[in-house]
Amino acid sequence: MSAPLVPDLFGLCKVLTAAIIWIVQQIIYALAGPIPPLAGLGDFLGTDFVITLVTWLIVVTVVVLWVTVINLFTIMWVERKLYSRLQDRYGIMISVWSLPFWPFNRTRRPTHRGTGYLQNLADGIKLIQKENITPRNADSAMFHISPVLIASSTLMAFAVLPWSSGFYVANLDLGILFILAAFSLAPLGILIAGWSANNKYTLVGGLRAAAMLLSYSIPAVLAVIALVFFTGSLNPIVIVGQQDRPIVLAGTTLPIPAWYVFGPQFLGFLVFTVAMIAEMERVPFDIPEAEAELVEGWTTEYSGMRFGIVFAFKWLRMLAASGLISILYLGGWSGPVFATVFVGSIPIPIFPEEFWFVLRVYGLSAFFVVLSWSVPRVRIDQILNIGWKRLIPYSLLAILIAAGFRVLG
């Protein structure tokens, strides 16, 4: 999917879609014979509108499956194995050989000799089978809409989050702003979830989440404004392209990539990373779900797969936040050894761009996991003080530094 191979995922899918529709047209024409309506159906399927519409559906499906099936399962497995090691235990180890259809599984008991990757699938199947309970006095419509709003806002972020220079759904000039706007919809869904359940614990959790996420959204946006002074763009592909070069200092080329973290944007990087940890509601900023005092916070009344949706999409938000940090400050998918070999006239990348991007995303996600299982939770008043009294002044200072370096050239 890298640019040397596939410059545009949509263009590739459109070529394949047109080829498949052409085959379907030929079958329809062969069956039509003296029946004009069938021939008219074949002509309609071959129009550019139908081909473009089907192509968009395919592209969205590919990206959603790539994000939710492959990366979501993997990041869940990584966290469960990683915090198990931090606690000096094995963690999930259910093997594929535990599946009941193997003829040699004579004991009919789980086999703890695997890596545990299928445990996430087993947990999903278990949650699907559980009953979805709606509290008697809850606002039923809002209670059911909230998980959908949280899930859809997270998937919206991946609509414009590129995984390489060719692997994306849409290339927007204001893509970073779109992602931040998608992140800002989650507090509304969480507040609705906490209020609609008619439960004091969920209400307190929802209000905490709304207050916390609002206080950390502002410094995140200000940190991005500081970055705009350097990039002059909010297009993620343009921002990554500007970092895909070595640093030149006083006419000397240094063997260091020109990532924005290695320069005046370091302060903005710290502010934005802390703000994203709060947006993910991970320790030390998981006060909306403080299970010691709020049971499970705003998710207390959710059961079955509704709970599975709101819980799983926290991992997706971590993937989106890690990808956004990688694009803005860590060079995105630009790699130190991006080389190609030519098979005839076709360039084949030795390490595709997706490899470098996923490597950074999983590295940041592992850091967030280690941090969340290593530090204590912060009180709600301390969380708000950090957001309003610390991060906002630091983000404004990052803007002044960026403007100063821009003036000095």
Number of C-alpha atoms within 10 A of each C-alpha: 19 21 16 15 14 14 15 20 21 21 15 15 20 21 13 14 18 20 13 12 19 16 12 15 20 13 12 17 19 11 12 16 10 9 10 11 10 17 18 14 14 20 14 14 16 16 12 12 11 14 21 17 11 16 22 16 11 17 22 17 13 16 20 16 13 12 18 16 12 11 17 21 19 17 19 17 19 17 17 18 20 19 19 15 12 13 12 9 11 15 16 18 17 20 17 18 17 18 15 14 9 11 9 9 14 8 9 13 11 15 16 14 12 14 16 20 20 20 18 18 13 12 12 16 13 13 18 16 11 12 11 15 11 15 15 9 10 16 16 13 9 16 22 17 14 22 26 15 20 24 20 15 21 24 23 15 24 24 20 21 26 25 25 25 25 23 23 21 23 18 18 16 15 13 21 23 17 19 22 17 16 18 24 18 15 24 22 17 23 27 22 25 30 31 23 25 26 17 18 14 22 28 23 19 30 27 20 25 29 21 17 27 25 18 23 25 21 17 26 24 19 23 27 23 20 24 25 17 18 18 17 11 16 20 19 23 23 15 24 24 15 14 22 18 18 14 18 13 8 6 7 8 12 11 11 12 20 19 25 23 19 14 14 20 23 15 20 30 26 16 25 28 20 19 27 25 22 24 27 23 21 22 22 18 26 25 25 29 25 17 12 9 12 19 15 18 27 30 24 19 24 22 17 17 20 22 17 17 18 19 14 18 21 19 21 24 25 26 24 24 26 24 25 24 21 22 30 26 23 23 25 31 30 24 18 14 11 13 12 15 11 9 8 6 7 11 14 15 18 11 15 22 24 21 16 20 24 20 14 21 26 19 13 20 22 18 11 20 20 16 15 19 17 14 10 11 16 15 14 17 10 11 22 20 14 17 25 16 13 13 26 22 15 18 26 17 17 25 24 14 18 23 18 13 14 12 9 7 7
